[in-house]
Amino acid sequence: MEAKGETVKPWRRDNKLIPASQEKAYRGSSERRGGIAGSAFRKTGKKQKNQGSKPMNPETTAIVLIEYQNDFTTPGGVFHDGVKGVMEKNNMLANSIEVATKGRAAGATIMHAPITFAEGYGELTGTPYGILKGVVDNKAFRKGSWGAAIVDALAPHPEDIVVEGKRGLDAFPSTNLDFILRSKGIRTVAIGGFLTNCCVESTMRSAYERGFDVVTLKDCTATLSQEAQDMALTHNFGMFSRPMNHDEFLKHLT
């Protein structure tokens, strides 16, 4: 495409047709502004700062514990046999108890996000599929049942907050979680729980999209196989959070 003898080409930022003779200057201006050609894909040759070392203020940090309920955590629970292998390998329940205890003592907000359904699962479609079909078929997480209760070792303290209304995978859409976090001035959300590649990952992504500083507690999560656990931690968590083990998180909770 030509105009007045100059070759022009569409450019990536403002959908403008920029003459080739001016593109270099225009591109440089965009890079100084931090445009796409600058900050996102430009190689600076400088090592990126390790975001995992960023300190966290307990007063603006919430530790969100997802579905630490007997149906997952405890022998006899509907899904316990499926997750116990990963739980035992990474010591996730003991790590989670330590995070809650020390985080609470440091002044962080401890939040519990259980999932529950009424008898008959009327909150769901009559023809569920995927993970929720497994919940219905196995009669898991029924409100008022032993299986739906939060495990005794992580029973909420009076100062803790229990998030109400979780009926799906992501802990945000059907609950008051976002309202509570913003009302309390929370900036950092640290997440642990079940399942690593399901409810934990869905909540992580949603918190990231909402602009929170998201930490995923790698050794405070478990799912149905070690392969699935490793896949989520290796390939997904680093895209939407600052993954770290619980001891590193506690060290930076100052």
C-alpha positions in Angstrom: 0.0 0.0 0.0 1.5 3.4 -1.0 0.8 7.0 -0.2 2.8 9.8 -1.8 5.5 7.4 -2.8 6.1 6.0 0.7 5.5 2.5 1.8 3.1 2.4 4.7 2.1 -0.5 6.9 -0.4 -1.0 9.7 1.2 -0.8 13.1 0.3 -2.7 16.2 -0.7 0.0 18.8 -3.2 2.5 17.5 -4.4 0.9 14.3 -2.7 3.8 12.4 -1.0 3.5 9.0 2.5 4.8 9.6 4.9 5.6 6.8 7.9 3.4 6.9 10.2 6.4 7.3 8.4 7.3 10.5 7.9 3.9 12.0 11.2 3.7 13.8 10.5 7.0 15.6 6.9 6.0 16.4 8.0 2.6 17.7 10.6 4.2 19.9 8.0 6.5 21.4 5.7 3.6 22.1 8.5 1.6 23.8 9.2 4.6 26.1 5.5 4.6 27.0 5.7 0.9 27.7 3.6 -0.2 24.7 3.3 -3.7 23.4 6.4 -3.5 21.3 8.2 -2.2 24.4 7.3 -3.7 27.8 5.6 -6.9 26.9 7.9 -8.5 24.3 11.1 -6.3 24.3 14.3 -8.1 25.5 16.1 -5.9 27.9 18.9 -8.2 28.8 18.2 -7.6 32.5 17.2 -10.3 34.9 13.6 -9.9 36.1 13.2 -9.3 39.8 12.1 -12.4 41.7 8.4 -11.6 42.5 8.4 -14.4 45.1 10.6 -12.4 47.4 8.0 -9.6 47.7 7.1 -9.0 51.3 3.5 -9.2 52.4 1.6 -7.1 54.9 -0.5 -9.4 57.1 -3.1 -6.6 57.6 -3.8 -6.6 53.8 -3.4 -10.4 53.3 -6.1 -13.0 53.3 -5.4 -16.8 53.4 -8.3 -18.5 51.5 -8.7 -22.2 52.4 -10.8 -23.9 49.8 -12.9 -27.0 50.6 -11.0 -28.4 53.6 -14.0 -30.6 54.2 -14.2 -34.2 55.4 -15.3 -35.5 52.0 -11.7 -34.6 50.9 -9.6 -34.5 54.0 -10.6 -37.4 56.1 -10.7 -41.2 55.8 -14.3 -42.2 55.1 -14.9 -39.0 53.1 -16.4 -39.5 49.6 -13.3 -38.3 47.7 -10.6 -38.9 50.3 -9.1 -42.0 48.7 -8.7 -40.0 45.4 -6.6 -37.2 47.0 -4.9 -38.9 49.9 -1.8 -39.9 47.8 -1.0 -36.3 47.0 -2.0 -35.1 50.5 0.5 -37.6 52.0 3.3 -36.8 49.6 3.3 -33.1 50.2 2.0 -33.1 53.8 -0.6 -30.6 52.7 -3.0 -30.8 55.6 -0.3 -30.3 58.3 1.2 -27.5 56.1 -2.2 -25.8 55.8 -2.8 -26.0 59.6 0.6 -24.3 60.1 -0.2 -21.6 57.6 -3.6 -20.9 59.2 -2.2 -20.9 62.7 0.9 -18.7 62.0 -0.9 -16.5 59.6 -3.7 -15.8 62.1 -1.1 -15.0 64.8 0.6 -12.6 62.4 -2.6 -10.7 61.8 -3.7 -12.1 58.4 -7.3 -12.8 57.6 -8.2 -16.5 57.5 -11.1 -17.3 55.2 -12.7 -20.7 54.7 -14.5 -21.4 51.4 -16.5 -24.7 51.7 -18.8 -26.0 49.0 -22.2 -27.3 50.0 -25.5 -28.3 48.4 -29.0 -29.0 49.6 -30.3 -32.5 49.5 -31.2 -33.3 45.9 -28.7 -30.8 44.5 -31.4 -28.5 43.4 -28.9 -25.7 42.9 -27.4 -27.5 39.9 -28.8 -28.4 36.5 -30.8 -31.6 36.4 -28.2 -33.0 34.0 -24.8 -32.2 35.5 -21.6 -33.2 33.8 -17.9 -33.1 34.6 -16.7 -32.7 38.1 -20.1 -31.6 39.4 -21.6 -34.8 38.1 -19.1 -36.7 40.3 -20.3 -34.7 43.3 -24.0 -35.5 42.6 -23.4 -39.1 41.8 -21.4 -39.7 45.0 -23.8 -37.6 47.1 -20.8 -35.4 48.3 -20.8 -32.1 50.2 -24.5 -32.3 51.4 -25.3 -29.4 53.6 -25.4 -30.5 57.3 -23.6 -33.8 56.7 -20.3 -34.9 58.2 -18.7 -34.9 54.8 -19.5 -31.3 54.2 -18.2 -30.2 57.5 -14.8 -28.4 57.7 -12.2 -30.8 59.1 -11.8 -30.5 62.9 -8.1 -29.6 62.6 -8.9 -26.5 60.6 -12.2 -25.6 62.3 -12.8 -21.9 61.9 -11.8 -19.7 64.9 -14.2 -16.9 66.0 -12.2 -14.3 64.2 -12.1 -16.3 60.9 -14.5 -15.7 58.1 -16.5 -18.5 56.4 -17.4 -17.6 52.8 -21.0 -18.4 52.1 -22.7 -19.7 49.0 -20.0 -21.6 47.1 -21.8 -23.9 44.6 -19.3 -24.1 41.8 -15.6 -24.3 41.1 -14.5 -20.7 41.4 -14.9 -19.3 44.9 -15.9 -15.8 43.6 -19.1 -15.9 41.5 -21.7 -17.3 43.8 -20.3 -16.0 47.1 -19.6 -12.8 49.0 -15.8 -13.4 48.8 -15.0 -10.4 46.6 -17.1 -8.1 48.7 -15.4 -9.2 51.9 -11.9 -8.9 50.5 -12.5 -5.4 49.2 -14.3 -4.3 52.3 -11.4 -5.3 54.5 -8.8 -3.7 52.2 -7.2 -7.0 51.2 -4.5 -6.8 48.5 -2.8 -10.2 48.7 -4.8 -13.4 48.4 -3.0 -16.7 49.3 -4.8 -19.8 48.3 -4.7 -23.4 49.3 -7.0 -26.4 49.2 -8.8 -28.8 46.9 -8.7 -29.6 44.0 -5.4 -28.1 42.8 -6.4 -28.1 39.1 -10.1 -27.3 39.7 -11.4 -25.1 42.5 -7.9 -23.8 43.5 -6.9 -23.0 40.0 -10.3 -21.4 39.1 -10.2 -19.2 42.1 -6.5 -18.3 41.4 -7.4 -17.2 37.9 -10.4 -15.2 39.1 -8.4 -13.4 41.8 -5.7 -12.5 39.3 -8.3 -11.1 36.9 -9.7 -9.0 39.7 -6.4 -7.3 40.3 -5.3 -9.0 43.6 -1.8 -10.0 44.3 -2.2 -13.8 44.2 -0.1 -16.4 46.0 -0.7 -20.1 45.5 0.5 -22.3 48.3 1.9 -25.2 46.4 2.3 -27.6 49.3 -1.1 -26.7 50.7 -2.9 -28.2 47.7 -3.9 -31.6 46.5 -5.8 -33.2 43.6 -6.7 -36.7 42.2 -3.2 -37.7 40.9 0.4 -36.6 41.2 0.5 -36.1 37.4 -2.4 -33.6 37.6 -0.8 -31.9 40.6 2.6 -31.5 38.8 0.9 -30.3 35.6 -1.0 -27.5 37.3 2.0 -26.4 39.5 4.5 -26.5 36.6 2.5 -25.1 33.7 -0.4 -23.0 35.1 0.1 -21.5 38.5 3.0 -19.3 37.5 0.9 -17.6 34.8 -1.7 -16.3 37.3 0.0 -16.2 40.7 3.3 -16.3 42.7 3.5 -20.0 43.5 5.5 -20.8 46.7 5.6 -23.4 49.5 4.0 -22.5 52.8 7.3 -21.9 54.7 8.4 -19.3 52.1 5.0 -17.6 52.3 5.2 -17.4 56.1 8.8 -16.0 55.9 7.5 -13.1 53.7 4.4 -12.5 55.8 5.9 -9.6 57.8 
